[in-house]
Amino acid sequence: MAREFGYKILLIDFKPRELELHLEAQRVTKERPDAHQVDKDVLERMHKEHRISSPCLDKTKILRRDTLETPMDYGWDVAQCVKKPRGIAKHYDYDFYLERVLVKPQDYEKQNRELSLKALEFLKYNFDFDVIFYSLGEQLMPIF
């Protein structure tokens, strides 16, 4: 839909950590009262969605359509407030791609700051980007 309006897209892919490490990092503690405390089943679903949809990020890969884990294309049903499948996914359409790679938990915040600075540096020289999306499983979420 963004292409219909002439937008260019910068996609940021957040690679998930190992599930148990992610669960540990999400737990609210005295030191981390702001942690998200995401339930294990939600994180498991997000990990599975990322594994299934991540081939759509690499335009050089052939997308398999003959497995139970075929990436699906979804749309949003505004009236019912749910995502609905529209068919089999294609490669994501983007002009520039940044990847957040896995790091140790203590380096996570630093890496997010560095990635944000890279995105801002990119935008400084590419003013025609209007929206930036990040990949979280099969969902592409707008940043701004």
N, CA, C and O atoms as CSV, one atom per row, in Angstrom:
chain,resi,resn,atom,element,x,y,z
A,1,MET,N,N,0.816,-1.181,0.000
A,1,MET,CA,C,0.000,0.000,0.000
A,1,MET,C,C,0.869,1.259,0.000
A,1,MET,O,O,0.498,2.262,-0.609
A,2,ALA,N,N,2.001,1.219,0.664
A,2,ALA,CA,C,2.876,2.396,0.727
A,2,ALA,C,C,3.336,2.808,-0.663
A,2,ALA,O,O,3.472,3.998,-0.947
A,3,ARG,N,N,3.574,1.833,-1.528
A,3,ARG,CA,C,4.048,2.130,-2.882
A,3,ARG,C,C,3.005,2.902,-3.691
A,3,ARG,O,O,3.354,3.722,-4.540
A,4,GLU,N,N,1.722,2.636,-3.424
A,4,GLU,CA,C,0.653,3.330,-4.137
A,4,GLU,C,C,0.733,4.841,-3.931
A,4,GLU,O,O,0.294,5.616,-4.780
A,5,PHE,N,N,1.296,5.248,-2.800
A,5,PHE,CA,C,1.406,6.665,-2.472
A,5,PHE,C,C,2.813,7.204,-2.704
A,5,PHE,O,O,3.121,8.333,-2.323
A,6,GLY,N,N,3.672,6.388,-3.333
A,6,GLY,CA,C,5.011,6.840,-3.677
A,6,GLY,C,C,6.009,6.823,-2.530
A,6,GLY,O,O,7.058,7.460,-2.628
A,7,TYR,N,N,5.713,6.112,-1.441
A,7,TYR,CA,C,6.625,6.050,-0.305
A,7,TYR,C,C,7.818,5.157,-0.608
A,7,TYR,O,O,7.715,4.222,-1.403
A,8,LYS,N,N,8.948,5.443,0.023
A,8,LYS,CA,C,10.090,4.537,0.062
A,8,LYS,C,C,10.106,3.934,1.460
A,8,LYS,O,O,9.611,4.539,2.411
A,9,ILE,N,N,10.676,2.737,1.580
A,9,ILE,CA,C,10.587,2.010,2.847
A,9,ILE,C,C,11.966,1.581,3.324
A,9,ILE,O,O,12.734,0.977,2.575
A,10,LEU,N,N,12.274,1.900,4.586
A,10,LEU,CA,C,13.445,1.388,5.291
A,10,LEU,C,C,12.914,0.335,6.251
A,10,LEU,O,O,12.087,0.643,7.109
A,11,LEU,N,N,13.379,-0.905,6.119
A,11,LEU,CA,C,12.907,-1.999,6.961
A,11,LEU,C,C,13.988,-2.351,7.966
A,11,LEU,O,O,15.148,-2.533,7.596
A,12,ILE,N,N,13.615,-2.447,9.239
A,12,ILE,CA,C,14.548,-2.854,10.292
A,12,ILE,C,C,14.073,-4.198,10.826
A,12,ILE,O,O,12.939,-4.323,11.289
A,13,ASP,N,N,14.937,-5.196,10.760
A,13,ASP,CA,C,14.602,-6.546,11.201
A,13,ASP,C,C,15.211,-6.791,12.575
A,13,ASP,O,O,16.429,-6.722,12.742
A,14,PHE,N,N,14.367,-7.075,13.550
A,14,PHE,CA,C,14.812,-7.402,14.899
A,14,PHE,C,C,14.855,-8.915,15.033
A,14,PHE,O,O,13.821,-9.561,15.202
A,15,LYS,N,N,16.059,-9.480,14.955
A,15,LYS,CA,C,16.217,-10.925,15.102
A,15,LYS,C,C,15.940,-11.300,16.561
A,15,LYS,O,O,16.483,-10.674,17.472
A,16,PRO,N,N,15.103,-12.316,16.789
A,16,PRO,CA,C,14.808,-12.690,18.176
A,16,PRO,C,C,15.978,-13.416,18.835
A,16,PRO,O,O,16.758,-14.106,18.178
A,17,ARG,N,N,16.073,-13.242,20.137
A,17,ARG,CA,C,17.066,-13.992,20.912
A,17,ARG,C,C,16.565,-15.413,21.103
A,17,ARG,O,O,15.429,-15.736,20.759
A,18,GLU,N,N,17.417,-16.248,21.650
A,18,GLU,CA,C,16.993,-17.588,22.044
A,18,GLU,C,C,15.824,-17.422,23.016
A,18,GLU,O,O,15.845,-16.531,23.865
A,19,LEU,N,N,14.814,-18.271,22.895
A,19,LEU,CA,C,13.569,-18.111,23.645
A,19,LEU,C,C,13.786,-17.985,25.148
A,19,LEU,O,O,13.229,-17.084,25.776
A,20,GLU,N,N,14.581,-18.866,25.732
A,20,GLU,CA,C,14.778,-18.824,27.185
A,20,GLU,C,C,15.475,-17.532,27.621
A,20,GLU,O,O,15.139,-16.966,28.661
A,21,LEU,N,N,16.438,-17.069,26.831
A,21,LEU,CA,C,17.102,-15.798,27.148
A,21,LEU,C,C,16.127,-14.634,27.043
A,21,LEU,O,O,16.168,-13.696,27.838
A,22,HIS,N,N,15.257,-14.712,26.053
A,22,HIS,CA,C,14.270,-13.653,25.875
A,22,HIS,C,C,13.287,-13.632,27.046
A,22,HIS,O,O,12.942,-12.564,27.554
A,23,LEU,N,N,12.844,-14.803,27.468
A,23,LEU,CA,C,11.937,-14.885,28.620
A,23,LEU,C,C,12.587,-14.299,29.871
A,23,LEU,O,O,11.955,-13.560,30.626
A,24,GLU,N,N,13.850,-14.639,30.073
A,24,GLU,CA,C,14.581,-14.126,31.238
A,24,GLU,C,C,14.688,-12.604,31.178
A,24,GLU,O,O,14.500,-11.925,32.187
A,25,ALA,N,N,14.987,-12.079,30.012
A,25,ALA,CA,C,15.130,-10.624,29.855
A,25,ALA,C,C,13.792,-9.907,30.019
A,25,ALA,O,O,13.764,-8.732,30.385
A,26,GLN,N,N,12.694,-10.594,29.756
A,26,GLN,CA,C,11.371,-9.981,29.848
A,26,GLN,C,C,10.819,-9.954,31.276
A,26,GLN,O,O,9.852,-9.250,31.564
A,27,ARG,N,N,11.442,-10.724,32.157
A,27,ARG,CA,C,10.913,-10.841,33.520
A,27,ARG,C,C,11.110,-9.550,34.310
A,27,ARG,O,O,12.193,-8.965,34.296
A,28,VAL,N,N,10.064,-9.114,34.994
A,28,VAL,CA,C,10.142,-7.928,35.845
A,28,VAL,C,C,10.921,-8.287,37.108
A,28,VAL,O,O,10.611,-9.272,37.779
A,29,THR,N,N,11.925,-7.487,37.424
A,29,THR,CA,C,12.724,-7.667,38.634
A,29,THR,C,C,12.894,-6.311,39.301
A,29,THR,O,O,12.453,-5.286,38.780
A,30,LYS,N,N,13.543,-6.321,40.470
A,30,LYS,CA,C,13.831,-5.057,41.149
A,30,LYS,C,C,14.707,-4.162,40.274
A,30,LYS,O,O,14.520,-2.947,40.211
A,31,GLU,N,N,15.673,-4.802,39.599
A,31,GLU,CA,C,16.581,-4.056,38.726
A,31,GLU,C,C,15.909,-3.639,37.418
A,31,GLU,O,O,16.297,-2.644,36.808
A,32,ARG,N,N,14.904,-4.398,36.992
A,32,ARG,CA,C,14.228,-4.123,35.710
A,32,ARG,C,C,12.717,-4.025,35.903
A,32,ARG,O,O,11.974,-4.876,35.415
A,33,PRO,N,N,12.262,-3.000,36.606
A,33,PRO,CA,C,10.816,-2.877,36.821
A,33,PRO,C,C,10.054,-2.535,35.535
A,33,PRO,O,O,8.832,-2.675,35.481
A,34,ASP,N,N,10.775,-2.089,34.508
A,34,ASP,CA,C,10.138,-1.696,33.250
A,34,ASP,C,C,10.103,-2.819,32.214
A,34,ASP,O,O,9.696,-2.595,31.074
A,35,ALA,N,N,10.527,-4.025,32.602
A,35,ALA,CA,C,10.516,-5.154,31.658
A,35,ALA,C,C,9.075,-5.455,31.235
A,35,ALA,O,O,8.128,-5.122,31.948
A,36,HIS,N,N,8.922,-6.077,30.086
A,36,HIS,CA,C,7.592,-6.269,29.511
A,36,HIS,C,C,6.809,-7.442,30.086
A,36,HIS,O,O,5.580,-7.451,30.019
A,37,GLN,N,N,7.501,-8.437,30.653
A,37,GLN,CA,C,6.843,-9.618,31.228
A,37,GLN,C,C,5.901,-10.278,30.210
A,37,GLN,O,O,4.754,-10.590,30.528
A,38,VAL,N,N,6.394,-10.484,28.998
A,38,VAL,CA,C,5.590,-11.116,27.953
A,38,VAL,C,C,5.473,-12.605,28.255
A,38,VAL,O,O,6.458,-13.254,28.606
A,39,ASP,N,N,4.266,-13.142,28.117
A,39,ASP,CA,C,4.027,-14.554,28.399
A,39,ASP,C,C,4.807,-15.449,27.439
A,39,ASP,O,O,5.088,-15.075,26.300
A,40,LYS,N,N,5.148,-16.641,27.929
A,40,LYS,CA,C,5.938,-17.579,27.133
A,40,LYS,C,C,5.226,-17.955,25.840
A,40,LYS,O,O,5.863,-18.027,24.789
A,41,ASP,N,N,3.914,-18.197,25.896
A,41,ASP,CA,C,3.198,-18.594,24.680
A,41,ASP,C,C,3.207,-17.489,23.622
A,41,ASP,O,O,3.242,-17.780,22.426
A,42,VAL,N,N,3.176,-16.229,24.049
A,42,VAL,CA,C,3.234,-15.106,23.109
A,42,VAL,C,C,4.611,-15.051,22.453
A,42,VAL,O,O,4.717,-14.886,21.238
A,43,LEU,N,N,5.676,-15.192,23.266
A,43,LEU,CA,C,7.032,-15.179,22.711
A,43,LEU,C,C,7.267,-16.367,21.779
A,43,LEU,O,O,7.920,-16.225,20.745
A,44,GLU,N,N,6.738,-17.535,22.140
A,44,GLU,CA,C,6.874,-18.703,21.266
A,44,GLU,C,C,6.211,-18.447,19.918
A,44,GLU,O,O,6.762,-18.797,18.874
A,45,ARG,N,N,5.024,-17.834,19.942
A,45,ARG,CA,C,4.328,-17.522,18.691
A,45,ARG,C,C,5.129,-16.517,17.868
A,45,ARG,O,O,5.245,-16.665,16.651
A,46,MET,N,N,5.683,-15.498,18.523
A,46,MET,CA,C,6.470,-14.485,17.818
A,46,MET,C,C,7.727,-15.101,17.198
A,46,MET,O,O,8.092,-14.763,16.072
A,47,HIS,N,N,8.389,-16.001,17.929
A,47,HIS,CA,C,9.574,-16.682,17.395
A,47,HIS,C,C,9.205,-17.513,16.168
A,47,HIS,O,O,9.913,-17.499,15.161
A,48,LYS,N,N,8.095,-18.233,16.264
A,48,LYS,CA,C,7.654,-19.059,15.135
A,48,LYS,C,C,7.321,-18.170,13.933
A,48,LYS,O,O,7.707,-18.483,12.806
A,49,GLU,N,N,6.610,-17.069,14.167
A,49,GLU,CA,C,6.251,-16.164,13.075
A,49,GLU,C,C,7.500,-15.583,12.412
A,49,GLU,O,O,7.547,-15.438,11.191
A,50,HIS,N,N,8.508,-15.253,13.216
A,50,HIS,CA,C,9.736,-14.704,12.636
A,50,HIS,C,C,10.441,-15.760,11.786
A,50,HIS,O,O,10.917,-15.463,10.690
A,51,ARG,N,N,10.506,-16.995,12.294
A,51,ARG,CA,C,11.155,-18.078,11.547
A,51,ARG,C,C,10.443,-18.309,10.209
A,51,ARG,O,O,11.090,-18.513,9.182
A,52,ILE,N,N,9.120,-18.275,10.230
A,52,ILE,CA,C,8.346,-18.525,9.014
A,52,ILE,C,C,8.468,-17.370,8.031
A,52,ILE,O,O,8.596,-17.588,6.827
A,53,SER,N,N,8.428,-16.146,8.538
A,53,SER,CA,C,8.380,-14.990,7.634
A,53,SER,C,C,9.747,-14.437,7.256
A,53,SER,O,O,9.844,-13.680,6.291
A,54,SER,N,N,10.806,-14.787,7.981
A,54,SER,CA,C,12.113,-14.193,7.701
A,54,SER,C,C,12.627,-14.453,6.280
A,54,SER,O,O,13.360,-13.611,5.763
A,55,PRO,N,N,12.287,-15.572,5.614
A,55,PRO,CA,C,12.727,-15.704,4.220
A,55,PRO,C,C,12.194,-14.590,3.313
A,55,PRO,O,O,12.785,-14.311,2.270
A,56,CYS,N,N,11.094,-13.957,3.696
A,56,CYS,CA,C,10.529,-12.859,2.893
A,56,CYS,C,C,11.432,-11.627,2.913
A,56,CYS,O,O,11.283,-10.737,2.076
A,57,LEU,N,N,12.366,-11.570,3.862
A,57,LEU,CA,C,13.271,-10.428,3.964
A,57,LEU,C,C,14.395,-10.485,2.939
A,57,LEU,O,O,14.912,-9.447,2.525
A,58,ASP,N,N,14.773,-11.687,2.528
A,58,ASP,CA,C,15.902,-11.869,1.614
A,58,ASP,C,C,15.385,-12.068,0.197
A,58,ASP,O,O,14.863,-13.129,-0.147
A,59,LYS,N,N,15.536,-11.041,-0.610
A,59,LYS,CA,C,14.991,-11.083,-1.972
A,59,LYS,C,C,15.718,-12.082,-2.867
A,59,LYS,O,O,15.256,-12.370,-3.971
A,60,THR,N,N,16.856,-12.617,-2.401
A,60,THR,CA,C,17.596,-13.594,-3.203
A,60,THR,C,C,17.129,-15.024,-2.939
A,60,THR,O,O,17.488,-15.935,-3.686
A,61,LYS,N,N,16.335,-15.235,-1.888
A,61,LYS,CA,C,15.873,-16.581,-1.548
A,61,LYS,C,C,14.585,-16.914,-2.292
A,61,LYS,O,O,13.754,-16.045,-2.554
A,62,ILE,N,N,14.446,-18.175,-2.618
A,62,ILE,CA,C,13.199,-18.662,-3.203
A,62,ILE,C,C,12.279,-19.023,-2.045
A,62,ILE,O,O,12.664,-19.778,-1.152
A,63,LEU,N,N,11.073,-18.488,-2.061
A,63,LEU,CA,C,10.123,-18.766,-0.983
A,63,LEU,C,C,9.436,-20.100,-1.246
A,63,LEU,O,O,8.867,-20.319,-2.315
A,64,ARG,N,N,9.495,-20.986,-0.257
A,64,ARG,CA,C,8.861,-22.300,-0.397
A,64,ARG,C,C,7.370,-22.161,-0.149
A,64,ARG,O,O,6.937,-21.443,0.752
A,65,ARG,N,N,6.615,-22.843,-0.942
A,65,ARG,CA,C,5.161,-22.766,-0.820
A,65,ARG,C,C,4.547,-24.144,-0.537
A,65,ARG,O,O,3.326,-24.297,-0.519
A,66,ASP,N,N,5.400,-25.130,-0.320
A,66,ASP,CA,C,4.921,-26.502,-0.192
A,66,ASP,C,C,5.069,-27.052,1.219
A,66,ASP,O,O,5.132,-28.266,1.413
A,67,THR,N,N,5.125,-26.165,2.200
A,67,THR,CA,C,5.291,-26.630,3.578
A,67,THR,C,C,4.140,-26.118,4.430
A,67,THR,O,O,3.371,-25.254,4.008
A,68,LEU,N,N,4.037,-26.658,5.618
A,68,LEU,CA,C,3.023,-26.170,6.561
A,68,LEU,C,C,3.383,-24.787,7.095
A,68,LEU,O,O,2.541,-24.092,7.663
A,69,GLU,N,N,4.642,-24.396,6.906
A,69,GLU,CA,C,5.090,-23.103,7.414
A,69,GLU,C,C,5.318,-22.110,6.279
A,69,GLU,O,O,6.300,-21.368,6.284
A,70,THR,N,N,4.416,-22.099,5.315
A,70,THR,CA,C,4.484,-21.136,4.224
A,70,THR,C,C,4.158,-19.754,4.781
A,70,THR,O,O,3.151,-19.594,5.470
A,71,PRO,N,N,4.986,-18.757,4.498
A,71,PRO,CA,C,4.673,-17.413,5.004
A,71,PRO,C,C,3.399,-16.878,4.355
A,71,PRO,O,O,3.214,-16.987,3.143
A,72,MET,N,N,2.535,-16.305,5.169
A,72,MET,CA,C,1.259,-15.783,4.683
A,72,MET,C,C,1.288,-14.262,4.649
A,72,MET,O,O,1.999,-13.617,5.419
A,73,ASP,N,N,0.504,-13.711,3.745
A,73,ASP,CA,C,0.302,-12.268,3.660
A,73,ASP,C,C,-0.980,-11.959,4.426
A,73,ASP,O,O,-2.004,-12.613,4.224
A,74,TYR,N,N,-0.921,-10.969,5.301
A,74,TYR,CA,C,-2.075,-10.616,6.115
A,74,TYR,C,C,-2.502,-9.181,5.857
A,74,TYR,O,O,-1.691,-8.320,5.515
A,75,GLY,N,N,-3.773,-8.952,6.027
A,75,GLY,CA,C,-4.325,-7.606,6.009
A,75,GLY,C,C,-5.038,-7.369,7.328
A,75,GLY,O,O,-5.251,-8.303,8.102
A,76,TRP,N,N,-5.400,-6.139,7.581
A,76,TRP,CA,C,-6.055,-5.802,8.847
A,76,TRP,C,C,-7.523,-5.530,8.593
A,76,TRP,O,O,-7.871,-4.681,7.772
A,77,ASP,N,N,-8.392,-6.254,9.300
A,77,ASP,CA,C,-9.830,-6.028,9.234
A,77,ASP,C,C,-10.176,-5.006,10.308
A,77,ASP,O,O,-10.207,-5.323,11.497
A,78,VAL,N,N,-10.435,-3.785,9.879
A,78,VAL,CA,C,-10.682,-2.685,10.813
A,78,VAL,C,C,-11.951,-2.933,11.623
A,78,VAL,O,O,-11.974,-2.684,12.828
A,79,ALA,N,N,-13.001,-3.417,10.976
A,79,ALA,CA,C,-14.281,-3.625,11.654
A,79,ALA,C,C,-14.170,-4.655,12.773
A,79,ALA,O,O,-14.719,-4.460,13.857
A,80,GLN,N,N,-13.453,-5.761,12.508
A,80,GLN,CA,C,-13.330,-6.822,13.505
A,80,GLN,C,C,-12.075,-6.699,14.351
A,80,GLN,O,O,-11.900,-7.425,15.329
A,81,CYS,N,N,-11.200,-5.771,13.967
A,81,CYS,CA,C,-9.962,-5.518,14.721
A,81,CYS,C,C,-9.084,-6.772,14.829
A,81,CYS,O,O,-8.573,-7.100,15.900
A,82,VAL,N,N,-8.924,-7.463,13.692
A,82,VAL,CA,C,-8.089,-8.666,13.644
A,82,VAL,C,C,-7.339,-8.704,12.318
A,82,VAL,O,O,-7.748,-8.081,11.338
A,83,LYS,N,N,-6.234,-9.446,12.305
A,83,LYS,CA,C,-5.540,-9.644,11.032
A,83,LYS,C,C,-6.168,-10.837,10.331
A,83,LYS,O,O,-6.572,-11.810,10.967
A,84,LYS,N,N,-6.243,-10.742,9.001
A,84,LYS,CA,C,-6.851,-11.812,8.207
A,84,LYS,C,C,-5.913,-12.179,7.065
A,84,LYS,O,O,-5.334,-11.300,6.426
A,85,PRO,N,N,-5.761,-13.482,6.806
A,85,PRO,CA,C,-4.886,-13.900,5.709
A,85,PRO,C,C,-5.447,-13.461,4.357
A,85,PRO,O,O,-6.649,-13.541,4.106
A,86,ARG,N,N,-4.531,-12.991,3.485
A,86,ARG,CA,C,-4.917,-12.578,2.131
A,86,ARG,C,C,-4.309,-13.498,1.080
A,86,ARG,O,O,-4.586,-13.351,-0.110
A,87,GLY,N,N,-3.495,-14.431,1.508
A,87,GLY,CA,C,-2.847,-15.340,0.562
A,87,GLY,C,C,-1.417,-15.607,0.980
A,87,GLY,O,O,-1.011,-15.287,2.097
A,88,ILE,N,N,-0.663,-16.194,0.078
A,88,ILE,CA,C,0.733,-16.528,0.350
A,88,ILE,C,C,1.585,-15.271,0.213
A,88,ILE,O,O,1.395,-14.473,-0.706
A,89,ALA,N,N,2.520,-15.108,1.135
A,89,ALA,CA,C,3.369,-13.912,1.155
A,89,ALA,C,C,4.366,-13.918,0.008
A,89,ALA,O,O,4.740,-14.964,-0.523
A,90,LYS,N,N,4.777,-12.717,-0.350
A,90,LYS,CA,C,5.855,-12.515,-1.312
A,90,LYS,C,C,7.004,-11.875,-0.545
A,90,LYS,O,O,6.884,-11.605,0.650
A,91,HIS,N,N,8.107,-11.633,-1.225
A,91,HIS,CA,C,9.212,-10.936,-0.572
A,91,HIS,C,C,8.750,-9.548,-0.153
A,91,HIS,O,O,7.986,-8.898,-0.866
A,92,TYR,N,N,9.217,-9.095,1.009
A,92,TYR,CA,C,8.865,-7.756,1.461
A,92,TYR,C,C,9.444,-6.728,0.502
A,92,TYR,O,O,10.556,-6.881,-0.002
A,93,ASP,N,N,8.686,-5.706,0.267
A,93,ASP,CA,C,9.092,-4.640,-0.640
A,93,ASP,C,C,9.719,-3.523,0.192
A,93,ASP,O,O,9.032,-2.882,0.986
A,94,TYR,N,N,10.994,-3.293,0.016
A,94,TYR,CA,C,11.678,-2.233,0.752
A,94,TYR,C,C,12.819,-1.692,-0.094
A,94,TYR,O,O,13.288,-2.341,-1.028
A,95,ASP,N,N,13.249,-0.492,0.256
A,95,ASP,CA,C,14.347,0.154,-0.458
A,95,ASP,C,C,15.671,0.012,0.276
A,95,ASP,O,O,16.733,0.007,-0.346
A,96,PHE,N,N,15.608,-0.102,1.593
A,96,PHE,CA,C,16.819,-0.213,2.399
A,96,PHE,C,C,16.508,-1.078,3.605
A,96,PHE,O,O,15.388,-1.056,4.116
A,97,TYR,N,N,17.497,-1.843,4.063
A,97,TYR,CA,C,17.285,-2.846,5.111
A,97,TYR,C,C,18.373,-2.721,6.170
A,97,TYR,O,O,19.561,-2.687,5.849
A,98,LEU,N,N,17.961,-2.654,7.432
A,98,LEU,CA,C,18.887,-2.713,8.564
A,98,LEU,C,C,18.516,-3.933,9.394
A,98,LEU,O,O,17.339,-4.259,9.545
A,99,GLU,N,N,19.531,-4.604,9.929
A,99,GLU,CA,C,19.282,-5.806,10.718
A,99,GLU,C,C,19.865,-5.630,12.107
A,99,GLU,O,O,21.026,-5.254,12.268
A,100,ARG,N,N,19.038,-5.909,13.111
A,100,ARG,CA,C,19.547,-5.932,14.473
A,100,ARG,C,C,19.938,-7.369,14.759
A,100,ARG,O,O,19.082,-8.251,14.821
A,101,VAL,N,N,21.230,-7.605,14.933
A,101,VAL,CA,C,21.715,-8.963,15.164
A,101,VAL,C,C,21.658,-9.285,16.651
A,101,VAL,O,O,21.476,-8.402,17.489
A,102,LEU,N,N,21.816,-10.553,16.957
A,102,LEU,CA,C,21.750,-10.993,18.348
A,102,LEU,C,C,22.970,-10.517,19.127
A,102,LEU,O,O,24.100,-10.586,18.643
A,103,VAL,N,N,22.727,-10.040,20.323
A,103,VAL,CA,C,23.800,-9.600,21.207
A,103,VAL,C,C,23.526,-10.134,22.603
A,103,VAL,O,O,22.452,-10.668,22.877
A,104,LYS,N,N,24.504,-9.984,23.477
A,104,LYS,CA,C,24.322,-10.372,24.871
A,104,LYS,C,C,23.287,-9.443,25.501
A,104,LYS,O,O,23.183,-8.280,25.110
A,105,PRO,N,N,22.512,-9.949,26.482
A,105,PRO,CA,C,21.473,-9.121,27.093
A,105,PRO,C,C,21.973,-7.766,27.596
A,105,PRO,O,O,21.263,-6.766,27.493
A,106,GLN,N,N,23.191,-7.729,28.141
A,106,GLN,CA,C,23.704,-6.461,28.675
A,106,GLN,C,C,24.011,-5.450,27.565
A,106,GLN,O,O,24.145,-4.257,27.839
A,107,ASP,N,N,24.122,-5.915,26.317
A,107,ASP,CA,C,24.413,-5.019,25.190
A,107,ASP,C,C,23.173,-4.639,24.388
A,107,ASP,O,O,23.268,-3.903,23.406
A,108,TYR,N,N,22.009,-5.139,24.803
A,108,TYR,CA,C,20.784,-4.950,24.030
A,108,TYR,C,C,20.412,-3.470,23.880
A,108,TYR,O,O,20.153,-3.004,22.770
A,109,GLU,N,N,20.385,-2.738,24.986
A,109,GLU,CA,C,20.010,-1.316,24.932
A,109,GLU,C,C,21.007,-0.520,24.095
A,109,GLU,O,O,20.619,0.351,23.317
A,110,LYS,N,N,22.295,-0.826,24.262
A,110,LYS,CA,C,23.330,-0.132,23.488
A,110,LYS,C,C,23.120,-0.374,21.996
A,110,LYS,O,O,23.217,0.551,21.189
A,111,GLN,N,N,22.833,-1.614,21.639
A,111,GLN,CA,C,22.622,-1.935,20.236
A,111,GLN,C,C,21.397,-1.213,19.675
A,111,GLN,O,O,21.429,-0.726,18.545
A,112,ASN,N,N,20.326,-1.142,20.452
A,112,ASN,CA,C,19.135,-0.433,19.984
A,112,ASN,C,C,19.436,1.037,19.732
A,112,ASN,O,O,18.961,1.608,18.750
A,113,ARG,N,N,20.222,1.655,20.612
A,113,ARG,CA,C,20.617,3.058,20.405
A,113,ARG,C,C,21.444,3.192,19.129
A,113,ARG,O,O,21.221,4.101,18.329
A,114,GLU,N,N,22.405,2.276,18.946
A,114,GLU,CA,C,23.257,2.326,17.752
A,114,GLU,C,C,22.443,2.120,16.475
A,114,GLU,O,O,22.675,2.789,15.468
A,115,LEU,N,N,21.493,1.195,16.524
A,115,LEU,CA,C,20.650,0.954,15.359
A,115,LEU,C,C,19.795,2.182,15.052
A,115,LEU,O,O,19.614,2.545,13.890
A,116,SER,N,N,19.279,2.811,16.089
A,116,SER,CA,C,18.495,4.039,15.899
A,116,SER,C,C,19.352,5.127,15.278
A,116,SER,O,O,18.897,5.852,14.393
A,117,LEU,N,N,20.599,5.244,15.740
A,117,LEU,CA,C,21.499,6.253,15.177
A,117,LEU,C,C,21.815,5.954,13.713
A,117,LEU,O,O,21.906,6.869,12.894
A,118,LYS,N,N,21.983,4.660,13.383
A,118,LYS,CA,C,22.227,4.288,11.984
A,118,LYS,C,C,21.030,4.666,11.117
A,118,LYS,O,O,21.191,5.195,10.017
A,119,ALA,N,N,19.832,4.390,11.623
A,119,ALA,CA,C,18.625,4.737,10.865
A,119,ALA,C,C,18.528,6.243,10.679
A,119,ALA,O,O,18.201,6.714,9.590
A,120,LEU,N,N,18.809,7.004,11.735
A,120,LEU,CA,C,18.758,8.465,11.630
A,120,LEU,C,C,19.826,8.990,10.682
A,120,LEU,O,O,19.576,9.918,9.912
A,121,GLU,N,N,21.018,8.398,10.734
A,121,GLU,CA,C,22.100,8.801,9.830
A,121,GLU,C,C,21.691,8.537,8.376
A,121,GLU,O,O,21.935,9.353,7.487
A,122,PHE,N,N,21.070,7.386,8.163
A,122,PHE,CA,C,20.591,7.074,6.821
A,122,PHE,C,C,19.559,8.101,6.362
A,122,PHE,O,O,19.607,8.577,5.228
A,123,LEU,N,N,18.631,8.435,7.248
A,123,LEU,CA,C,17.572,9.382,6.886
A,123,LEU,C,C,18.117,10.778,6.614
A,123,LEU,O,O,17.542,11.534,5.831
A,124,LYS,N,N,19.235,11.122,7.269
A,124,LYS,CA,C,19.822,12.444,7.064
A,124,LYS,C,C,20.179,12.656,5.591
A,124,LYS,O,O,20.091,13.772,5.079
A,125,TYR,N,N,20.578,11.581,4.919
A,125,TYR,CA,C,20.989,11.685,3.521
A,125,TYR,C,C,19.926,11.186,2.547
A,125,TYR,O,O,20.115,11.251,1.332
A,126,ASN,N,N,18.824,10.695,3.068
A,126,ASN,CA,C,17.742,10.166,2.233
A,126,ASN,C,C,16.418,10.737,2.728
A,126,ASN,O,O,15.639,10.033,3.369
A,127,PHE,N,N,16.167,11.977,2.441
A,127,PHE,CA,C,15.005,12.672,2.984
A,127,PHE,C,C,13.673,12.170,2.442
A,127,PHE,O,O,12.621,12.507,2.984
A,128,ASP,N,N,13.703,11.375,1.387
A,128,ASP,CA,C,12.440,10.971,0.792
A,128,ASP,C,C,11.816,9.743,1.452
A,128,ASP,O,O,10.870,9.174,0.908
A,129,PHE,N,N,12.321,9.325,2.604
A,129,PHE,CA,C,11.693,8.246,3.358
A,129,PHE,C,C,10.664,8.857,4.300
A,129,PHE,O,O,10.984,9.741,5.094
A,130,ASP,N,N,9.421,8.377,4.208
A,130,ASP,CA,C,8.346,8.919,5.025
A,130,ASP,C,C,7.993,8.019,6.200
A,130,ASP,O,O,7.602,8.506,7.260
A,131,VAL,N,N,8.129,6.708,6.020
A,131,VAL,CA,C,7.745,5.754,7.054
A,131,VAL,C,C,8.837,4.709,7.171
A,131,VAL,O,O,9.390,4.268,6.164
A,132,ILE,N,N,9.151,4.311,8.396
A,132,ILE,CA,C,10.096,3.227,8.632
A,132,ILE,C,C,9.326,2.111,9.327
A,132,ILE,O,O,8.590,2.355,10.283
A,133,PHE,N,N,9.500,0.880,8.837
A,133,PHE,CA,C,8.856,-0.272,9.444
A,133,PHE,C,C,9.911,-1.163,10.069
A,133,PHE,O,O,11.048,-1.219,9.601
A,134,TYR,N,N,9.527,-1.861,11.131
A,134,TYR,CA,C,10.406,-2.899,11.650
A,134,TYR,C,C,9.654,-4.213,11.623
A,134,TYR,O,O,8.428,-4.247,11.734
A,135,SER,N,N,10.397,-5.286,11.475
A,135,SER,CA,C,9.812,-6.615,11.374
A,135,SER,C,C,9.783,-7.254,12.751
A,135,SER,O,O,10.799,-7.311,13.444
A,136,LEU,N,N,8.623,-7.728,13.134
A,136,LEU,CA,C,8.468,-8.434,14.396
A,136,LEU,C,C,7.609,-9.645,14.084
A,136,LEU,O,O,6.381,-9.565,14.108
A,137,GLY,N,N,8.248,-10.758,13.793
A,137,GLY,CA,C,7.488,-11.903,13.322
A,137,GLY,C,C,6.956,-11.589,11.945
A,137,GLY,O,O,7.687,-11.082,11.094
A,138,GLU,N,N,5.688,-11.885,11.714
A,138,GLU,CA,C,5.120,-11.633,10.392
A,138,GLU,C,C,4.553,-10.231,10.273
A,138,GLU,O,O,4.061,-9.856,9.209
A,139,GLN,N,N,4.612,-9.455,11.333
A,139,GLN,CA,C,4.025,-8.123,11.307
A,139,GLN,C,C,5.078,-7.083,10.974
A,139,GLN,O,O,6.182,-7.114,11.517
A,140,LEU,N,N,4.746,-6.176,10.094
A,140,LEU,CA,C,5.598,-5.028,9.838
A,140,LEU,C,C,4.965,-3.858,10.568
A,140,LEU,O,O,3.859,-3.431,10.236
A,141,MET,N,N,5.664,-3.349,11.554
A,141,MET,CA,C,5.107,-2.295,12.396
A,141,MET,C,C,5.758,-0.957,12.062
A,141,MET,O,O,6.982,-0.881,11.956
A,142,PRO,N,N,4.953,0.112,11.892
A,142,PRO,CA,C,5.560,1.419,11.603
A,142,PRO,C,C,6.239,2.001,12.832
A,142,PRO,O,O,5.719,1.891,13.942
A,143,ILE,N,N,7.402,2.621,12.637
A,143,ILE,CA,C,8.097,3.313,13.720
A,143,ILE,C,C,7.676,4.767,13.731
A,143,ILE,O,O,7.308,5.299,14.778
A,144,PHE,N,N,7.727,5.421,12.569
A,144,PHE,CA,C,7.218,6.792,12.437
A,144,PHE,C,C,6.936,7.080,10.988
A,144,PHE,O,O,6.498,8.181,10.651
